[in-house]
Amino acid sequence: QVQLVESGGGLVQAGGSLRLSCAASGSISRFNDMGWYRQALGKQRELVARIISGGSTNYADSVKGRFTISRDNAKNTVYLQMNGLKPEDTAVYYCYAHHWLPPYDYWGQGTQVTVSS
């Protein structure tokens, strides 16, 4: 069992930056796919960014060029650097870790990001 704990959320003005961290209680090297989802009030959860073992990354179109995902296996931590934040980025951000075979997932409890205009 692995616990994922997010941190780094908060209130920021539009145009500002935040860095989210997702610290795992155990090794993350076994997880093929890690990343971040977000869920705004009244909306469905959406994938924000993911990083695959080997380093490939994917981003939602809405955050491309503004957000950067990275992982540090030595620290068992995944990061999401968010620059140029917009009010529409306001949401609860959830970290996940996915193992392909056999398939299983772990999720964090979420961290609130609020961007004021």
N, C-alpha and C positions, 0 to 999 in steps of 0.2 A: 504494500500500500504506500502510495506517495501522496503527500499533501502539497498543494500549490498555494502559495500566499502572495497575493498581489499587494503592491504598495506604490505610492507616488501620485495617486490621484489627488484632486483638489479643485479649487476655484481659481480660474485664470481669466484674464481679459483676452478678448479676441486679438489674434496676432501673437499671442504668447506661446510659451513652450512648457511641456511637461515631459518627464521621463518615467514611464511605468516600469516596474520591476516585478518579475514573477519568480519567486524563490521556491525551489523544490526541496522537500525534506530528504530526498535521496538522489541518486544519480539520474541525470537526464539523458545520458549518452544512449540509452536503449530506446529512446523515443524518436521515431522517424520524423515526426511532424509535430511541431509546437507552434503556438501562435496566440492570437488575440481575437476575440469576438467582442461585439458591443451590442447593447440593447438600450435604445432610447425609450422613454415613456410612451406607451401605446403603440410601439412598433415591434417588429420581429427582430430577433437576434440576427446579426449579420457578421460575416467574417471581415475583419479589418486587415489582418496581415498574418502570414504564416511563414515559417522557415523550415525547410526540409533538411534532413541529415545530408550533409554534402554542401549545404550552404545556399541552395536555391531559395528564392523568396517570391512570394506573391502578395499583391496588395489589392484592396478594393480600389476601384477607379477614383472614388471620392477622396482618397488619401494619398494617392500616388504623388511623389514629389515633395510631400510634406512629412510623412511618417517613415521611420526606418526601424526595422526589426532586426534584432541580433540575439545570439545566444552564446553563453560562456559555459561550456561543459565543465570546466574546472571549478566554477563557482555554482554550478547547478542552477543557473539563472537565465531567464529570457528577458529581454528588454524591448520596450517600444518607445522610441524617441519621437515625440510629437511636436512638430514645429508649425508655425502659421495656423494656430488653432482657430476654429470658427465656431460660432454658436451651434451649428448643426452637428458638431462633434460631441456635444453634450450627451452623455450616456453612462451606463454602468459598463465597465470594461472587464471582461473575463479572460483569464488565461486558461489554456488547455494544453494537454499533452496527449498525443495519440500514438499508440503502438500499432503497427500494421498487422503483423502476424505473430501470435494470435491478436485479433483486434480488441483493444480496450482503450478507454479514455480516463483521464483525470481532469477535474475542473477546479479552478479556484473559486473563492467566494464572491469575487467581484470588487472593483474599486470605482468610486464615483468620480467622473470628470465633468466639471461644469464650466462652460465657457460663456462669459458674459459679453454682451455687445457694447 
